[in-house]
Structures are given as C-alpha cells and as structure tokens.
Amino acid sequence: MTTAVHDLMSSPPVTCSAGAPLAEATSMMDAQQIGSVVITDGPAVVGILTERDLLRASAARVDPSVEPVRRWMTPDPDVVALDEEVGAAWAGLSHHHYRHLPVVDRGSLVGVVSIRDLLAVAQIRPTDEAGADVPRGLEGVVVAETSIGDVRGLQGFFHYRQYSATDLAARRSLEDVWQLLFDGALPDRAGASRFGSEVASLRTLPPGVAALLPAIASAGAPLDALRTVVSHLGAELGWRPGHDIGHEELRSQALRVCAAVPTMLAAVHRLSDGKAPVPPRDDLSHAANYLWMLTGEEAPEAYVRAIEQYLVLTLDHGFNASTFAARVIASTGADLAAAVVGAIGALSGPLHGGAPSRALDMLDAIGTPDRAEAWIRDAVARGDRIMGFGHRVYKTDDPRAVFLRRVARGLGGDLVDFAEEVERTTVGVLAEVKPGRRLYTNVEFFAGVVMHTCGIPRSMFTPTFAAGRVIGWCAHVMEQAGDNRLIRPAARYVGPPPPQPVPPG
Ligand SMILES: CC(C)(COP(=O)(O)OP(=O)(O)OC[C@H]1O[C@@H](n2cnc3c(N)ncnc32)[C@H](O)[C@@H]1OP(=O)(O)O)[C@@H](O)C(=O)NCCC(=O)NCCS
C-alpha cells in the first residue's frame, strides 16, 4: 500500500502573516515547540520562516517586536501536494535542505509535513549516507551495519533503535534508554525497576581499583585517569578476550564498567581536589548518584533531570570516532576493557569530546556580549575553529543543541542568556565568512552551559560525556561481537615509488 503526504502531515498548520512582527512568530514556535511557521496570505502560502531565519535576524540585531516576518522568511517556498506519494515527494525534494514543507490542496494550505517523516516512510537512504568513493576522514562511508541507532545529518535527526533520541530524552530515564541500547527494547515498569536495582548494585569499585585511585588521580587529567582505571578494572576482574566469551558474560562485564565509570570519575575528581571519594548510593538514579558522588550533596531535582537528559542525548551518535575505535578493537577479539580504553582515548581529542570546556573558555574570553562579534571575527580570521560550532554530519541544527538550549533556558541564569547571545553572533558571522559550509551550533556548546549551571566543574565536562557514552560504546562492542568480522581496511600508498635501492648504512 502506498502512503500519501496527507497520511503524514500535521494539520492544522501553524501560520502567521508576512506583515506580523518576528516576535509573534517566535512566540508561536516556542509555544508549539516547532521549528517553523508557514507564512500565508489568506489560504495561499507566501513564505516559510524557520528557527534559522530567527537566528539570522537576531544576529543582525533587529528589533523583533517591530521587524516584519516578510524580511526574513523564505518567500514562495516549495510545497507538496496533499495526494502526492511520499517516495515521489521525498525524491523531488531531497537535494534541498528543508526540514518542513507546506502541504497544499488546490492552491490552499492544508498542513505541514516534516522531511524526516517523509524519509522514514519512503525508506530511501539519506543522500548524506551514501559514499561511493573514499573521502578524507571516511566522511559518509558506510563501514558496518547496526541496529543501535543512526544520525540523519541533513534532517537534523538521530535515533536510538526505532525511537527518536530527543523523544527518549524528553520521556524516559537514563536507565530505560540504557536497557534499550543493550537489550533492544524499552522496559515495562517492573523491568525498569529490576534493571535499575541491578546496575545500582554494580557501582562500587573492586578493592584493587579503589586502592590505585589516589596515585592515578594525582598523575593527570580525569579522562587520562579513567583510561588507566578502566584498564585496571578489566585486569582485576580477569576479563577474558571477547573472542573467547559468550554474550551473557560480555553483557555482565558491560553493565559493570558502565555502572562503575561514574564512580571512578567522581573519585578521581575529588582525590585530585584533595578530598576523600564519596561512596556511591544504590538508592539514587544513575544521574543523581553521579552528582552525589561529585559533591557529597543531593542535587536539586532540576539539575538531576538536566544532567540525565544530557547523558541520554549523548549515549550514542552513529559511527563517531570513539564508537568506531571501540568496534575496531572489539573486532580483533580483544577484551571489553581494551575497547573502552581505546574509545576513551579517541574521545579525549578536542575535535571529538573535548570541546564543551573549550566552549565555556571561549565565553570567558569574550567576556561581554558587545565583544562577541569582534572576538569571533578575529578568531575565524586567524583560522581558529570556534568551539561548539560545526559538525561532520549535521549540516543543519544539531538536535542535541536544540534540546539542550531548551534545557539551559529552563535552568535559567546569566550564563544562559550570554551563551544565546554569543551563539546568535557566531552563527551569523560563520554564515557570512564561511558561506556554504553550513556551520551551526553543535551539542558541545550548550552541554558546557548546562553542566556548568548544574555545578559540574569544567575539568569534568568531557569525563561526564564519557560517563554516558560508555553505554553506547558497550552496546556497539556487544553488537560487533555478536556478528564479528575483523575490521581491517586499506590505505592508498602515496609515497615515493618502491622498490628503491636501500642506501648503505
Ligand atoms: C566538528 C568539526 C571537527 C567537523 O569538521 P569537518 O566536518 O571535518 O569540517 P571541515 O574541517 O571540513 O571544515 C569545513 C569548513 O568549515 C570550517 N569550520 C568548520 N568548523 C568550524 C568552526 N567551528 N569554526 C570555524 N570554522 C569552522 C573549516 O575551517 C572549513 O573551512 P574552509 O572550507 O574555509 O577550509 C569542526 O566543525 C570543528 O572543528 N568544530 C569545532 C570543534 C567542536 O565543536 N567539536 C565538537 C564536535 S561535536
């Protein structure tokens, strides 16, 4: 049976007139939590206004209470017909980078359809996933099959299993999503409680690891310490090569390391601060216990939920560098600790996991909103990367940044207002000086703001990322082990032609 656009569209659409002030359109989008409004003149579609247009307008410092929508909307946008079959609609529009399309029937607006919904039904591979040649950095090259999740960079969408990751962050606990990644299904209430108790009971570190912590903590940064401690955990618990064990043994090791990583990190952090570690509690959720172990105080519920949502949003994200590293190591049949240690190493680089504290350092360096534009222009002119902007896969809004911006707003505070101001300026400057590169805010920008607001020290930003991402790494290691083939690609040799005579020594 074929599906037509009218089966998927949202109706009635949210509309606004071209003469209305931008502020009116913004408050509609905020109230309905949508990313665009259709601009109409009677029943006819005359434009579309998106969050990105609002960012541009804001960067240009116009007064939204008087500035008309007309000046910032995309006029005469492409539309789809009510009866069009979704495959045909997708095929005709996939080369544009729209996120929403007005749906018309005999010239009149009747609804709005998201490109993501069209794509889901059309079941056509996103064009940004295809890769015939092998580009630098393996961009877009498909190197494995996975049913854990995926990222659709052009649509600004990512999912865990069959669920939108942002919907999961909005509606479920970290432990529920953890179980979804490990076992393939969301638990019912009884299953959730069983799983929650099981992982809470695994938080305490084995004695050998605990005894090692003071020396390791004094030696370096928390993420470096984590590498060493995870390695020791595997050795102390006698983890055998993945090649030699079955799924149940690997899964129980995976639960153990994921439950223990927050304990290791919090202990290392406190020891390096000259404080005694705070033992884990098994009556708190994963996120609440993490904040408890960091500070020795029970965190306010709003902070616990904000950090829990951050962790859910960053559990997994396609074939990012650390996940790929973990799978490559797992594919050799090495033990789980080896795969996690390798992944931590990959995550420690600033181009992958190391940006949230740098984004906050940048806000410090900028100091005040009036200095933002000059600071950003100078940095780009010097050839510097603006931390927290740009993404290898997302060439539109990073949905994690959109979600965390809302979380940050909910928490409130001066830093949040300042960050939003700098974000608007940066997006505007990058659009002007790097046209066509499609550089938008990535997860790391608001991650830093949220973590700082919830009392997590800057040195613990990337380690906190690792505390969640270890769950994704382990899910991938189990998937790799379940249907393994050694990952062993090739490189094109481009050095001087061999064989040359070897000069005498
Ligand atoms: C994440 C990142 C590594 C992805 O980069 P990529 O896909 O390899 O993109 P490229 O390096 O090919 O960059 C493409 C162009 O955009 C520019 N660019 C990309 N990110 C930029 C940034 N944050 N600031 C300024 N310019 C940037 C590059 O300079 C390049 O410009 P050019 O065409 O004039 O040479 C990159 O955007 C970046 O370094 N961002 C900052 C670090 C960060 O936030 N990391 C966290 C990621 S979640």
The ligand as an ORCA input file, in Angstrom:
! r2SCAN-3c Opt
* xyz 0 1
  C      33.447     19.212     14.385
  C      34.392     19.520     13.221
  C      35.740     18.866     13.501
  C      33.809     18.959     11.922
  O      34.657     19.336     10.939
  P      34.704     18.777      9.457
  O      33.470     18.105      9.056
  O      35.969     17.997      9.322
  O      34.747     20.148      8.672
  P      35.972     20.712      7.897
  O      37.196     20.643      8.753
  O      35.981     20.018      6.582
  O      35.553     22.228      7.745
  C      34.819     22.743      6.664
  C      34.975     24.261      6.654
  O      34.262     24.816      7.766
  C      35.166     25.495      8.627
  N      34.799     25.192     10.010
  C      34.321     24.014     10.477
  N      34.062     24.129     11.790
  C      34.379     25.391     12.134
  C      34.340     26.098     13.353
  N      33.901     25.528     14.471
  N      34.751     27.381     13.364
  C      35.184     27.973     12.244
  N      35.239     27.359     11.045
  C      34.847     26.078     11.005
  C      36.537     24.972      8.303
  O      37.525     25.935      8.608
  C      36.424     24.724      6.818
  O      36.537     25.961      6.179
  P      37.293     26.064      4.739
  O      36.358     25.361      3.778
  O      37.415     27.529      4.522
  O      38.615     25.351      4.886
  C      34.585     21.052     13.070
  O      33.355     21.651     12.764
  C      35.224     21.683     14.293
  O      36.437     21.692     14.407
  N      34.391     22.248     15.229
  C      34.926     22.819     16.438
  C      35.182     21.747     17.476
  C      33.920     21.200     18.081
  O      32.972     21.929     18.354
  N      33.921     19.884     18.290
  C      32.795     19.163     18.873
  C      32.078     18.365     17.817
  S      30.594     17.655     18.424
*
